Amino acid sequence: MKILAVNCGSSSLKFQMYEMPEEKVLISGVFERIGIDNSFYSYKLNGEKIKKQAYLKDHKEAVKILLDELISNKIVESLSEIKGIGHRVVQGADKFDKSVLITDDVIKTIDELSALAPLHNPAAIVGINAFMKAVKDAKHVAVFDTAFHQTMAKEAYIYALPYYLYKDYGIRKYGAHGTSHKYITKVMHDYYKENKKLIICHLGSGGSITAVKDGRVVDTSMGFTPNAGIVMGTRCGDIDASIIPYIMDKLNMNTNDIDKLINKESGLKGITGGITDSRDIETGIEANDEMCDLAQKIFVRSVVNYIAKYYVLLSGADAICFTAGIGENSSLTREQIMDNLKVLGVSLDKEANKARGTFTKISSNSSKIDCFLVPTDEEVMIALDTYNLVK
């Protein structure tokens, strides 16, 4: 069965076509700079990457080109072969605890939740509408980043604010990266052949730590928005909330200004004065750049703090998993985090830790907690959920 997994951003569209249930990738790619000058798209087919310039006026145009490429590259002979299309949706709040078939009511709810994810939910709706019009025979599925986190107990997601703010306005912890955390949980269940107590570190430009027990989320570091939790590429993570009005007063900022500051100008970028990429941070460290070194130490500390917190919450952990861009590729970051966890009995296998992007146990045989590099695959999780609903 042919299943298409798509992820629409405000100016992008990522896609991956699978043959299911084999999970065989037939074609994958991305449309970039949609609605912006110099737009283009690229795709990978049979190991070859192909890039093409194209005027992408909107997502509807990108969808048309994508479907034409599927036919011209003989991925499908007709669009009727596509039995399901899974759409990544960032914010489902507490309205959805699993992936669902898309109906008019589902689209309406996604739209109502746009205030919680203004850059993501509206783009998802545009993509959903474009694909539903173009591929009418397929079943369309919404896969929510927040769904996996809906198993948290109330004491984990309620903030110590006046309770009416939760009841009347839905202000609570929702988390993010749920599709990734769900995938890692599945991989580890397949590895151990049973559910274990996991601390999953999704470390990338955006990052989150999640505590999982019995296959269910106990707590996660991101909150009402993806700004909460650990230090990230451009997000500040956890800070004293009273800093916000203080900065606004001192710098004469409005809410849009402060939102931009904490989400787009902070984190690694804010500390270093412009560097957001972990690879560039490491290059700076090698060149004895003091601010890169400081940024790395602050980042590592923020991750270690959450791992330690969740170790206590879970009454111990069986495994710590590192995933996403930094987690999968930065041996330095993994080593520094694990060195800071020696008090918990964590011990690194330095040779194994040289691995990049492949499933690897990186803890030594003497380590009291297993530590793994686990590549994430959010697209295959979208495809799996879609396949299970379609079949």
Secondary structure, DSSP 4 states (H G I P E B T S, - for coil): -EEEEEEE-SSEEEEEEEETTTTEEEEEEEEESTTSTT-EEEEEETTEEEEEE----SHHHHHHHHHHHHHHTTS-SSGGGEEEEEEEES--TTT-SS-EE--HHHHHHHHHGGGGSTTTHHHHHHHHHHHHHH-TTSEEEEEETTGGGGGS-HHHH--SS-THHHHHH--S---S-HHHHHHHHHHHHHHHTS---EEEEEESSSEEEEEEETTEEEEES--SSTTSSS--SS---S--TTHHHHHHHHHT--HHHHHHHHHHS-HHHHHHTS---HHHHHHHHHTT-HHHHHHHHHHHHHHHHHHHHHHHHTTS-SEEEEEHHHHHH-HHHHHHHHHTTGGGT--B-TTGGG--SS-EE-B-TT-SSEEEE----HHHHHHHHHHHHH-
